[in-house]
Amino acid sequence: MKLISICPSNTELAAYLGLTTSLIGVDDFSDWPEAINRLPRLGPDLNINMDQIEKLQPDLVLASLSVPGMERNISEMKKRQIPYVIVPNPQTLKEVIDCLLFVGKVTNTHDKAIRLHERFTQMIQTYDTLREQVKTPKTLYWEWWAKPIFTPGAGNWLTEMSRLAGGQNIFDDRVEASVQTDWEDVKCRNPDVICVVWVGVQKEKVNPKVILKRIGWEQMTAVKNNQLFILEESLFCRPSPRLLSGLAKISHLLHPDIYPKEDEELDLFLHL
């Protein structure tokens, strides 16, 4: 089966299912695993080159509504009669893992998807058990855009990941998946930890001065205690099983005495 993925999370789902060699093209932002670097790039996920897709003659294109604006690509594929499926738009870790089953079914890798699903579910349960050892959960502020400030609310997996890591998202009182707020609101909530994961921006390109120059931030608990972390957005902002790598990372940062620094089985599995 010749596959095309037009968003990073779908490329990663395909990789976990052993389908990297079946991929014949990907969007510009897919960057994992390294094996995809050899593939033709079809443009940014919101402006895919449909003429190029037609030339590649895929058996199936993996689309997703987890990327706002993807509807335009889907409409164009439908008009051109390009075969495609829409991978579900998950909001929880369970729903993210369930996407493995969906992609497995449409790519004839369902048996492997079931095995992976069981293993990932066990990993989440392990972290839930470790969480019970945390006596004092730490409050977290996740920033995934700076101007204007956007942060996840209760309807996003980062709130769930915070809890599994022995923490609490300071915006879990907002039901939305994505909350637009301002620096004054964040400052008043005074989190123990600040996690910066600007969507679509590589860790190396994030300038912490953008945050630290905000008026009054030097008075915040997280800044005073040197608990401001610039993290890989690819491990926290994409609906793929790599979120478990992010969970392992933030868990150890928050409670190194409870969560292991490096779970070898998890590391080997998540990094193929």
ZIHU-V99113 format. One record per residue. N is the residue number from 1. SS is DSSP state (H for helix, E for strand, C for the rest). D_LAST is the distance of its C-alpha to the last C-alpha in Angstrom with 1 decimal. Layout:
n->N ss->SS d_last->D_LAST
n->N ss->SS d_last->D_LAST
This chain:
n->1 ss->C d_last->21.1
n->2 ss->C d_last->21.2
n->3 ss->E d_last->19.5
n->4 ss->E d_last->20.1
n->5 ss->E d_last->18.7
n->6 ss->C d_last->21.2
n->7 ss->C d_last->19.5
n->8 ss->H d_last->16.3
n->9 ss->H d_last->15.4
n->10 ss->H d_last->15.8
n->11 ss->H d_last->13.6
n->12 ss->H d_last->10.7
n->13 ss->H d_last->11.9
n->14 ss->H d_last->11.9
n->15 ss->H d_last->8.4
n->16 ss->H d_last->7.4
n->17 ss->C d_last->10.2
n->18 ss->C d_last->9.2
n->19 ss->C d_last->12.0
n->20 ss->H d_last->11.2
n->21 ss->H d_last->13.7
n->22 ss->H d_last->16.1
n->23 ss->E d_last->16.4
n->24 ss->E d_last->19.6
n->25 ss->E d_last->20.1
n->26 ss->E d_last->19.0
n->27 ss->C d_last->21.0
n->28 ss->C d_last->21.6
n->29 ss->C d_last->19.7
n->30 ss->C d_last->16.2
n->31 ss->C d_last->14.3
n->32 ss->C d_last->10.6
n->33 ss->C d_last->8.4
n->34 ss->H d_last->10.7
n->35 ss->H d_last->11.1
n->36 ss->H d_last->13.4
n->37 ss->H d_last->15.8
n->38 ss->H d_last->17.6
n->39 ss->C d_last->18.6
n->40 ss->E d_last->22.0
n->41 ss->E d_last->22.4
n->42 ss->C d_last->24.7
n->43 ss->C d_last->26.0
n->44 ss->C d_last->25.5
n->45 ss->C d_last->24.5
n->46 ss->C d_last->28.1
n->47 ss->C d_last->29.6
n->48 ss->C d_last->27.7
n->49 ss->C d_last->29.5
n->50 ss->H d_last->30.6
n->51 ss->H d_last->32.5
n->52 ss->H d_last->29.4
n->53 ss->H d_last->27.6
n->54 ss->H d_last->30.6
n->55 ss->H d_last->30.5
n->56 ss->H d_last->27.0
n->57 ss->C d_last->28.1
n->58 ss->C d_last->25.0
n->59 ss->C d_last->25.0
n->60 ss->E d_last->23.6
n->61 ss->E d_last->22.9
n->62 ss->E d_last->20.8
n->63 ss->E d_last->23.0
n->64 ss->E d_last->23.1
n->65 ss->C d_last->26.0
n->66 ss->C d_last->23.9
n->67 ss->C d_last->25.0
n->68 ss->C d_last->28.8
n->69 ss->C d_last->30.6
n->70 ss->C d_last->28.2
n->71 ss->H d_last->31.2
n->72 ss->H d_last->32.7
n->73 ss->H d_last->30.0
n->74 ss->H d_last->30.1
n->75 ss->H d_last->33.9
n->76 ss->H d_last->33.8
n->77 ss->H d_last->31.4
n->78 ss->H d_last->33.7
n->79 ss->H d_last->36.7
n->80 ss->H d_last->35.3
n->81 ss->C d_last->34.1
n->82 ss->C d_last->30.5
n->83 ss->C d_last->28.4
n->84 ss->E d_last->26.2
n->85 ss->E d_last->25.0
n->86 ss->E d_last->24.8
n->87 ss->E d_last->21.8
n->88 ss->C d_last->23.4
n->89 ss->C d_last->24.0
n->90 ss->C d_last->22.7
n->91 ss->C d_last->24.4
n->92 ss->C d_last->23.0
n->93 ss->H d_last->19.7
n->94 ss->H d_last->20.7
n->95 ss->H d_last->21.4
n->96 ss->H d_last->18.1
n->97 ss->H d_last->16.3
n->98 ss->H d_last->19.1
n->99 ss->H d_last->18.1
n->100 ss->H d_last->15.3
n->101 ss->H d_last->18.3
n->102 ss->H d_last->20.2
n->103 ss->H d_last->17.8
n->104 ss->H d_last->17.1
n->105 ss->H d_last->20.8
n->106 ss->H d_last->21.7
n->107 ss->C d_last->19.1
n->108 ss->C d_last->19.9
n->109 ss->C d_last->16.6
n->110 ss->H d_last->18.3
n->111 ss->H d_last->17.8
n->112 ss->H d_last->14.0
n->113 ss->H d_last->14.5
n->114 ss->H d_last->17.0
n->115 ss->H d_last->14.8
n->116 ss->H d_last->12.1
n->117 ss->H d_last->15.2
n->118 ss->H d_last->16.8
n->119 ss->H d_last->14.0
n->120 ss->H d_last->13.8
n->121 ss->H d_last->17.5
n->122 ss->H d_last->17.8
n->123 ss->H d_last->15.9
n->124 ss->H d_last->18.4
n->125 ss->H d_last->21.2
n->126 ss->H d_last->20.3
n->127 ss->H d_last->20.7
n->128 ss->H d_last->23.8
n->129 ss->H d_last->25.3
n->130 ss->H d_last->24.6
n->131 ss->H d_last->26.4
n->132 ss->C d_last->29.5
n->133 ss->C d_last->30.0
n->134 ss->C d_last->30.4
n->135 ss->C d_last->34.1
n->136 ss->C d_last->34.4
n->137 ss->C d_last->31.8
n->138 ss->E d_last->31.4
n->139 ss->E d_last->32.2
n->140 ss->E d_last->29.7
n->141 ss->E d_last->30.4
n->142 ss->E d_last->27.6
n->143 ss->E d_last->28.7
n->144 ss->C d_last->26.9
n->145 ss->E d_last->29.9
n->146 ss->C d_last->32.8
n->147 ss->C d_last->35.7
n->148 ss->C d_last->36.5
n->149 ss->E d_last->34.5
n->150 ss->E d_last->32.1
n->151 ss->E d_last->30.3
n->152 ss->E d_last->28.7
n->153 ss->C d_last->31.1
n->154 ss->C d_last->30.9
n->155 ss->C d_last->29.4
n->156 ss->C d_last->26.0
n->157 ss->H d_last->22.9
n->158 ss->H d_last->23.4
n->159 ss->H d_last->26.5
n->160 ss->H d_last->24.6
n->161 ss->H d_last->21.9
n->162 ss->H d_last->24.9
n->163 ss->H d_last->26.5
n->164 ss->H d_last->23.5
n->165 ss->C d_last->23.3
n->166 ss->C d_last->26.9
n->167 ss->E d_last->28.3
n->168 ss->E d_last->30.3
n->169 ss->E d_last->30.1
n->170 ss->C d_last->33.6
n->171 ss->C d_last->33.7
n->172 ss->C d_last->32.9
n->173 ss->C d_last->36.6
n->174 ss->C d_last->36.0
n->175 ss->C d_last->34.9
n->176 ss->C d_last->33.4
n->177 ss->C d_last->29.7
n->178 ss->E d_last->30.7
n->179 ss->E d_last->33.8
n->180 ss->E d_last->35.9
n->181 ss->E d_last->37.7
n->182 ss->C d_last->39.2
n->183 ss->H d_last->39.1
n->184 ss->H d_last->42.2
n->185 ss->H d_last->40.6
n->186 ss->H d_last->37.6
n->187 ss->H d_last->39.9
n->188 ss->H d_last->42.0
n->189 ss->H d_last->39.1
n->190 ss->C d_last->38.3
n->191 ss->C d_last->34.7
n->192 ss->C d_last->33.6
n->193 ss->E d_last->30.3
n->194 ss->E d_last->29.6
n->195 ss->E d_last->26.2
n->196 ss->E d_last->26.1
n->197 ss->C d_last->23.5
n->198 ss->C d_last->25.3
n->199 ss->C d_last->23.9
n->200 ss->C d_last->22.9
n->201 ss->C d_last->23.7
n->202 ss->C d_last->21.4
n->203 ss->H d_last->21.8
n->204 ss->H d_last->23.6
n->205 ss->H d_last->26.1
n->206 ss->C d_last->27.2
n->207 ss->C d_last->30.6
n->208 ss->C d_last->31.4
n->209 ss->H d_last->35.1
n->210 ss->H d_last->35.1
n->211 ss->H d_last->34.8
n->212 ss->H d_last->36.8
n->213 ss->C d_last->39.8
n->214 ss->C d_last->40.3
n->215 ss->C d_last->43.6
n->216 ss->C d_last->43.5
n->217 ss->H d_last->39.8
n->218 ss->H d_last->40.7
n->219 ss->H d_last->42.4
n->220 ss->C d_last->39.3
n->221 ss->H d_last->37.9
n->222 ss->H d_last->34.3
n->223 ss->H d_last->35.7
n->224 ss->H d_last->38.2
n->225 ss->C d_last->35.6
n->226 ss->C d_last->33.1
n->227 ss->C d_last->30.6
n->228 ss->E d_last->29.7
n->229 ss->E d_last->26.0
n->230 ss->E d_last->24.5
n->231 ss->C d_last->20.9
n->232 ss->C d_last->18.1
n->233 ss->H d_last->19.2
n->234 ss->H d_last->15.9
n->235 ss->H d_last->14.8
n->236 ss->C d_last->18.1
n->237 ss->C d_last->19.8
n->238 ss->C d_last->17.5
n->239 ss->C d_last->17.5
n->240 ss->C d_last->13.8
n->241 ss->C d_last->11.6
n->242 ss->C d_last->10.7
n->243 ss->H d_last->14.3
n->244 ss->H d_last->13.3
n->245 ss->H d_last->11.9
n->246 ss->H d_last->15.4
n->247 ss->H d_last->17.1
n->248 ss->H d_last->16.0
n->249 ss->H d_last->17.2
n->250 ss->H d_last->20.5
n->251 ss->H d_last->21.2
n->252 ss->H d_last->21.4
n->253 ss->H d_last->23.4
n->254 ss->H d_last->25.9
n->255 ss->C d_last->26.3
n->256 ss->C d_last->24.9
n->257 ss->C d_last->27.3
n->258 ss->C d_last->25.7
n->259 ss->C d_last->22.0
n->260 ss->C d_last->19.9
n->261 ss->C d_last->18.8
n->262 ss->C d_last->15.4
n->263 ss->C d_last->14.1
n->264 ss->H d_last->12.0
n->265 ss->H d_last->10.7
n->266 ss->H d_last->9.9
n->267 ss->H d_last->8.4
n->268 ss->H d_last->6.0
n->269 ss->H d_last->5.3
n->270 ss->H d_last->5.6
n->271 ss->C d_last->3.8
n->272 ss->C d_last->0.0
